[in-house]
Amino acid sequence: MDNLFSLVGLGIVAAILAVVLRQYRPEFAIIVSIGAGALILGGVLVGMLPVIAQIRSMFEVTAVPQQYVQILFQALGICFITQIACDACKDAGESAIAAKVELAGKIGVLVLSLPLFTQVLNIVGTLLR
């Protein structure tokens, strides 16, 4: 819980600093914004380690194949990274680039999940026979 308050405090301080810097040195405001985002992301990832371990143990109990769990976590990672990159592009005033990054993330998740789709279709085909 203390980690959460620290991250929120860091976000508020960085946002205020970025707003003030944007008036005088806009190039530094972007650096502060991206740096704070990276620090907050690092803090969130450290806080997520117990949650990830818990989710892994739940999947082990249900005997879900490990490759499905891997696909889930990789897709989640792609979503997080894509969202952070999109937000950074939007903060820099590049909404067109942000849209392309978002599209790349969606395609990345689709490509990553193709083996899963293939497996589901094989199961459906087996059930229909």
Backbone torsions as a table, in degrees:
resi	resn	phi	psi	omega
1	MET	NA	-37.9	178.3
2	ASP	-62.5	-37.2	178.2
3	ASN	-60.6	-39.9	180.0
4	LEU	-62.4	-45.7	179.9
5	PHE	-64.8	-36.8	177.7
6	SER	-63.9	-43.5	-179.3
7	LEU	-66.2	-41.1	177.9
8	VAL	-64.2	-43.4	177.8
9	GLY	-61.4	-43.4	177.1
10	LEU	-60.2	-42.2	179.4
11	GLY	-62.8	-43.0	-179.5
12	ILE	-66.1	-46.0	180.0
13	VAL	-63.2	-43.0	-179.9
14	ALA	-65.3	-38.8	179.2
15	ALA	-64.5	-43.4	179.1
16	ILE	-65.0	-43.7	179.1
17	LEU	-62.3	-41.2	179.6
18	ALA	-65.2	-39.7	178.8
19	VAL	-63.8	-43.5	179.8
20	VAL	-66.6	-44.7	-179.5
21	LEU	-66.2	-32.0	-178.0
22	ARG	-60.0	-29.0	179.5
23	GLN	-72.2	-35.4	-173.2
24	TYR	-107.5	-42.3	-178.3
25	ARG	-137.6	82.0	-175.2
26	PRO	-58.2	-30.7	-179.2
27	GLU	-66.4	-31.8	177.2
28	PHE	-75.6	-29.9	178.7
29	ALA	-62.7	-39.4	179.1
30	ILE	-66.6	-40.6	179.2
31	ILE	-63.8	-43.1	177.9
32	VAL	-62.1	-42.8	-178.8
33	SER	-63.4	-46.9	-179.5
34	ILE	-68.7	-40.5	178.6
35	GLY	-63.0	-44.7	178.5
36	ALA	-64.2	-40.1	177.7
37	GLY	-61.0	-41.0	179.0
38	ALA	-65.9	-42.5	178.5
39	LEU	-64.5	-42.5	179.1
40	ILE	-65.1	-41.9	178.0
41	LEU	-60.7	-43.2	177.5
42	GLY	-59.9	-43.2	177.9
43	GLY	-63.9	-39.2	178.9
44	VAL	-66.5	-42.0	-179.7
45	LEU	-64.3	-39.9	176.6
46	VAL	-62.8	-41.5	178.2
47	GLY	-68.4	-23.5	-178.0
48	MET	-84.1	-12.6	-177.0
49	LEU	-56.5	-45.1	176.9
50	PRO	-64.6	-34.8	179.1
51	VAL	-66.1	-43.3	178.9
52	ILE	-62.3	-42.7	177.9
53	ALA	-61.9	-40.3	178.7
54	GLN	-64.4	-43.3	179.7
55	ILE	-64.4	-42.3	177.9
56	ARG	-59.7	-43.9	-179.2
57	SER	-66.4	-35.1	176.9
58	MET	-64.8	-40.2	178.5
59	PHE	-68.8	-33.1	178.0
60	GLU	-65.8	-36.6	179.4
61	VAL	-66.0	-37.0	-177.9
62	THR	-84.8	-1.3	178.3
63	ALA	61.1	33.3	173.6
64	VAL	-73.5	134.1	180.0
65	PRO	-55.7	142.8	-176.3
66	GLN	-59.6	-33.0	-178.4
67	GLN	-64.6	-30.7	177.7
68	TYR	-69.6	-39.8	178.0
69	VAL	-65.5	-41.0	177.9
70	GLN	-61.0	-45.1	179.2
71	ILE	-61.4	-41.8	179.0
72	LEU	-59.5	-49.8	-178.4
73	PHE	-68.1	-37.6	178.3
74	GLN	-66.1	-41.5	177.9
75	ALA	-64.2	-40.2	177.2
76	LEU	-62.5	-41.3	177.0
77	GLY	-63.0	-42.7	177.4
78	ILE	-60.9	-42.5	179.8
79	CYS	-62.9	-44.9	179.7
80	PHE	-63.8	-48.0	-178.4
81	ILE	-63.3	-41.6	179.1
82	THR	-63.4	-43.2	179.6
83	GLN	-62.7	-42.1	179.3
84	ILE	-64.9	-43.2	179.0
85	ALA	-64.4	-41.3	178.6
86	CYS	-62.3	-44.4	179.6
87	ASP	-63.6	-39.3	178.4
88	ALA	-64.9	-41.0	178.1
89	CYS	-65.0	-41.7	178.8
90	LYS	-65.4	-38.6	177.1
91	ASP	-62.5	-32.9	179.3
92	ALA	-82.1	-1.4	178.4
93	GLY	84.8	16.1	-178.3
94	GLU	-109.7	73.4	-177.3
95	SER	-70.8	-28.0	178.1
96	ALA	-67.1	-42.6	177.3
97	ILE	-66.3	-38.4	178.3
98	ALA	-59.5	-40.1	179.1
99	ALA	-64.5	-38.8	179.5
100	LYS	-69.6	-37.7	177.2
101	VAL	-64.5	-41.0	178.2
102	GLU	-62.4	-42.0	177.4
103	LEU	-63.1	-41.8	178.4
104	ALA	-62.0	-39.5	177.5
105	GLY	-63.9	-41.6	179.0
106	LYS	-63.9	-42.6	178.6
107	ILE	-66.2	-37.4	177.3
108	GLY	-60.5	-43.6	178.2
109	VAL	-65.7	-40.0	178.7
110	LEU	-62.2	-47.4	179.8
111	VAL	-63.3	-41.0	179.4
112	LEU	-62.5	-36.6	-174.9
113	SER	-90.5	0.7	179.3
114	LEU	-56.7	-42.9	176.8
115	PRO	-60.8	-34.8	178.1
116	LEU	-66.8	-43.4	177.0
117	PHE	-61.5	-41.3	179.0
118	THR	-61.6	-44.0	179.2
119	GLN	-63.1	-42.6	178.8
120	VAL	-62.7	-43.9	179.0
121	LEU	-63.8	-36.7	176.6
122	ASN	-64.6	-40.0	179.1
123	ILE	-66.0	-43.3	178.3
124	VAL	-62.9	-41.8	177.9
125	GLY	-61.9	-39.6	178.6
126	THR	-66.2	-40.6	-179.4
127	LEU	-68.6	-31.9	-178.1
128	LEU	-77.4	-19.1	-178.8
129	ARG	-77.3	NA	NA
